C-alpha cells in the first residue's frame, strides 16, 4: 500500500512515477522498498491516466444510490458500499 501512496505523491508533485523515485519515497518515509512490488506497480501504471482514474474514483464515491433501483442494481450498490466501507476501515487503521 505504501507503494501506491508513494506513486500518488510523486504524481501530485509532477514527478515521474518510476522505480527509482518510488524506492526513494518509500525509503525516505522509513519503509522497505520491495523491488518486485515496485516493478509490478510501475508496469501496471504504464499508459494509465492517473488524473482521469482519480476523477472517476471520486465520482463513484460521490454518486448517491437510488432507492427506486431494481433489485439486482440494489445488490450491486450494496456490494460497492461494503467495499467502500472496508477501504475506509483500512485507511482509518493507517491513520488512526
C-alpha positions, -999 to 999 in steps of 0.1 A, spaced: 0 0 0 29 23 7 40 20 -29 6 32 -41 8 62 -17 43 69 -30 31 68 -66 2 92 -58 26 116 -40 50 115 -70 22 121 -94 8 150 -73 42 166 -73 46 162 -110 75 138 -107 79 107 -129 64 75 -113 93 52 -119 111 25 -98 139 49 -87 116 76 -75 92 51 -58 121 35 -39 134 69 -28 100 80 -15 93 47 4 128 47 18 125 84 29 94 75 47 112 48 66 96 19 47 111 -11 30 111 -9 -8 102 -43 -22 116 -44 -57 91 -68 -72 61 -49 -59 75 -16 -72 83 -31 -106 47 -46 -107 32 -12 -98 52 7 -124 43 -18 -151 6 -17 -142 6 21 -143 21 23 -178 -4 41 -201 -28 49 -172 -40 85 -170 -38 88 -132 -58 121 -131 -86 105 -150 -87 75 -128 -87 96 -96 -115 117 -110 -135 86 -119 -130 72 -84 -141 105 -69 -173 105 -90 -181 69 -80 -177 77 -43 -199 108 -46 -228 91 -66 -259 86 -44 -277 53 -45 -312 54 -59 -340 39 -38 -361 31 -68 -335 9 -84 -342 -27 -95 -334 -55 -70 -302 -65 -88 -289 -30 -90 -295 -26 -53 -274 -57 -47 -246 -42 -67 -249 -9 -48 -247 -28 -15 -216 -47 -27 -199 -14 -37 -209 2 -4 -194 -27 15 -162 -24 -4 -160 13 3 -166 7 40 -138 -19 40 -115 5 23 -124 33 47 -116 9 76 -83 1 61 -74 38 58 -85 45 93 -62 18 105 -33 35 87 -41 70 100 -55 61 134 
